[in-house]
Amino acid sequence: MRHRLLTLLVAGVVALFAPTAAAQSSNIETIEGSNPGEEMTLTITPHVLNDDVSARAVGIDSPGGTRWALTLIGIRRADSVGLSLGDETLPIEDISRPGEDEVGPTRVYLSQKTFLTAAEQDGVHLHVGDATLSLPASMRTDMQRIFDAVL
């Protein structure tokens, strides 16, 4: 009888938490990249950082290596972009912006260490122009899941 009750209790706990786990991971998807053999793991729905700016986290796995990025939506081509943790400036490897006559997001490429720091530390700030933006906890969680999925 005890064994049967324990089994039912465990099954109930698993059923209770299964929808939560599925809902939390539903914002991550892996798709084919633009280059042969490339896969991109990214957030499906962008995270809102303020009234103007949204962001997606991206992990890109290709035969040539792995790249990490934040895709920024709603910033102007002329906006400066930076990352910081407290008083420390975090390195950015590259920034890819749309052409002058093009519309599209800006992609900010980060090292693996910087991507993971941004995922794990709630004190990381994104600086866009004059605005200082915090990465929401849900975005940082998605970044950790992307990191785990890619590596």
C-alpha positions in Angstrom: 0.0 0.0 0.0 2.8 2.4 0.9 4.6 1.7 -2.4 1.4 2.3 -4.3 0.8 5.7 -2.5 4.4 6.7 -3.1 4.1 5.9 -6.8 0.9 7.9 -7.1 2.5 10.8 -5.2 5.5 10.8 -7.5 3.3 10.6 -10.6 1.3 13.6 -9.3 4.3 15.7 -8.6 5.7 14.9 -12.1 2.4 15.8 -13.7 2.2 19.0 -11.7 5.6 20.3 -12.8 5.7 18.9 -16.4 3.5 21.7 -17.9 5.6 24.3 -16.1 8.8 22.9 -17.6 7.3 22.6 -21.0 6.0 26.2 -20.9 9.4 27.5 -19.8 11.3 25.9 -22.6 8.8 26.7 -25.3 10.4 30.1 -26.2 13.6 28.3 -27.5 13.9 26.8 -30.9 16.7 25.4 -33.1 16.5 26.2 -36.8 18.7 25.8 -39.8 21.1 28.6 -40.2 21.8 30.6 -43.4 25.1 28.8 -44.1 25.5 25.1 -44.9 25.7 22.9 -41.7 24.8 25.8 -39.4 22.2 25.7 -36.7 20.8 28.6 -34.8 19.2 28.2 -31.3 17.3 31.3 -30.4 14.4 32.8 -28.5 11.3 32.7 -30.6 9.6 35.6 -29.0 11.8 38.7 -28.4 12.1 39.9 -24.8 10.9 43.5 -24.3 13.7 45.6 -22.7 11.9 49.0 -22.8 9.1 50.7 -24.9 11.4 50.8 -28.0 13.8 47.9 -27.7 13.4 44.2 -27.8 16.0 41.5 -27.9 16.6 37.8 -28.8 19.4 35.7 -27.6 21.1 33.5 -30.3 23.6 30.6 -30.2 25.0 29.7 -33.6 26.7 26.4 -34.1 28.5 25.9 -37.4 31.3 23.7 -38.7 33.6 26.7 -38.2 32.8 27.1 -34.5 30.2 28.5 -32.2 29.0 32.2 -32.0 26.9 33.9 -29.4 24.8 37.0 -30.0 22.0 39.3 -28.9 19.7 40.5 -31.7 18.4 44.0 -30.9 15.1 45.1 -32.5 14.0 48.7 -32.5 17.4 50.5 -32.2 18.6 53.1 -34.7 21.6 52.5 -36.9 23.5 55.3 -35.2 22.9 54.1 -31.6 25.9 53.1 -29.7 25.8 49.7 -28.1 27.6 48.4 -25.0 27.4 45.9 -22.1 28.4 46.4 -18.5 28.5 44.6 -15.2 28.7 47.1 -12.4 31.6 49.4 -13.3 33.1 46.9 -15.7 32.7 47.1 -19.4 32.0 43.7 -21.0 33.6 43.0 -24.3 31.7 42.9 -27.6 33.3 40.9 -30.4 31.4 42.5 -33.3 28.2 44.4 -34.2 26.3 43.7 -37.4 23.9 46.5 -38.4 21.5 46.7 -41.4 22.7 48.7 -44.3 21.8 52.4 -44.6 18.8 51.7 -46.9 17.9 48.4 -45.1 15.5 47.7 -42.2 16.3 45.0 -39.7 17.7 44.2 -36.4 21.3 44.8 -35.1 23.2 41.7 -34.1 25.7 42.1 -31.2 28.2 39.2 -31.2 29.6 38.2 -27.8 32.3 35.8 -26.6 31.1 32.6 -24.9 32.3 34.0 -21.6 30.4 37.3 -22.0 27.2 35.5 -23.2 27.3 33.2 -20.1 28.1 36.2 -17.8 25.0 38.0 -19.2 23.0 34.9 -18.7 24.1 34.3 -15.1 24.4 37.8 -13.7 21.3 40.0 -13.1 23.5 43.1 -12.8 24.4 43.1 -16.6 23.2 46.2 -18.4 22.8 46.8 -22.1 23.5 50.3 -23.1 21.7 51.5 -26.3 22.3 55.2 -27.1 21.5 57.0 -23.9 19.4 54.2 -22.5 20.6 51.7 -19.9 18.5 48.5 -20.1 18.4 45.5 -17.8 18.1 42.0 -19.2 14.9 40.4 -17.8 15.2 37.3 -15.7 13.2 35.4 -18.4 15.7 36.4 -21.1 18.6 35.3 -18.9 16.9 32.0 -18.3 16.5 31.6 -22.1 20.1 32.5 -22.6 21.2 29.7 -20.2 19.0 27.2 -22.0 20.4 28.3 -25.4 23.9 27.9 -24.0 23.1 24.4 -22.7 21.4 23.4 -26.0 24.3 24.6 -28.2 27.1 23.1 -26.1 
